[in-house]
Amino acid sequence: MRRINISVDTDRVTKSFMNKSDLVSYIKNHNDFKDIHPFIHLSMADKIWDLNVGKSVNYFNYTFSIQSKARVGNQLVI
């Protein structure tokens, strides 16, 4: 699981993603990234997912940074 800070201008949102495919889906469905080629979505997700905690990367005026990484094991989903 990754907690990712997504910043644009002065606004910051923190989203949690269980796996990389959740992140790819988020990017594909985001209004500002819908018109981008699907290969770019996957490339963005790969780079964001592999960031170390405290590091950031910029795409199209958005800054993505890792707040935390956590191993999820034996999680109960109701």
C-alpha positions as CSV (number, residue, x, y, z in Angstrom):
1,M,0.0,0.0,0.0
2,R,1.2,3.5,-0.8
3,R,0.0,6.8,0.6
4,I,0.7,9.4,-2.2
5,N,0.5,13.1,-1.9
6,I,-0.8,14.8,-5.0
7,S,-0.2,18.5,-5.2
8,V,-1.2,21.1,-7.8
9,D,-0.6,24.8,-7.0
10,T,-1.3,25.1,-3.3
11,D,-3.8,22.2,-3.1
12,R,-2.7,18.9,-1.7
13,V,-4.7,15.6,-1.5
14,T,-3.4,12.3,-0.1
15,K,-4.7,9.1,-1.7
16,S,-4.1,5.5,-0.7
17,F,-3.5,2.8,-3.3
18,M,-3.3,-0.9,-2.5
19,N,-1.4,-1.7,-5.7
20,K,0.0,-0.2,-8.8
21,S,-3.1,-1.0,-10.9
22,D,-5.2,1.1,-8.5
23,L,-2.8,4.0,-9.2
24,V,-3.0,3.4,-13.0
25,S,-6.8,3.5,-12.8
26,Y,-6.8,6.7,-10.8
27,I,-4.5,8.4,-13.4
28,K,-6.6,7.1,-16.3
29,N,-9.8,8.5,-14.8
30,H,-8.4,11.8,-13.6
31,N,-9.8,14.7,-15.7
32,D,-6.4,16.3,-16.4
33,F,-4.8,13.0,-17.7
34,K,-7.7,11.5,-19.7
35,D,-6.4,12.8,-23.1
36,I,-2.9,11.3,-22.6
37,H,-1.8,8.1,-24.4
38,P,-2.4,5.0,-22.2
39,F,1.3,4.1,-22.4
40,I,2.1,7.4,-20.5
41,H,-0.4,6.4,-17.8
42,L,1.5,3.2,-17.1
43,S,4.9,5.0,-17.3
44,M,3.7,7.6,-14.8
45,A,2.4,5.0,-12.4
46,D,5.7,3.0,-12.6
47,K,7.8,6.0,-11.7
48,I,5.4,7.2,-9.0
49,W,5.1,3.7,-7.4
50,D,8.9,3.2,-7.3
51,L,9.6,6.5,-5.6
52,N,11.2,6.4,-2.2
53,V,9.5,8.0,0.8
54,G,10.0,11.8,0.8
55,K,10.9,11.9,-2.9
56,S,8.7,13.5,-5.6
57,V,8.2,13.7,-9.3
58,N,6.3,16.2,-11.5
59,Y,3.9,15.5,-14.3
60,F,1.8,18.1,-16.1
61,N,2.0,20.7,-13.2
62,Y,1.1,18.0,-10.6
63,T,3.6,16.9,-8.0
64,F,3.4,13.3,-6.8
65,S,5.3,12.3,-3.6
66,I,5.3,9.2,-1.4
67,Q,4.0,9.8,2.1
68,S,4.4,6.2,3.3
69,K,4.9,2.7,2.1
70,A,3.3,-0.1,4.1
71,R,3.3,-3.9,3.6
72,V,-0.2,-5.2,3.8
73,G,-0.6,-8.7,4.9
74,N,-3.6,-10.6,6.1
75,Q,-5.8,-7.6,5.8
76,L,-9.4,-8.2,6.6
77,V,-11.7,-6.5,4.1
78,I,-15.4,-6.3,5.0
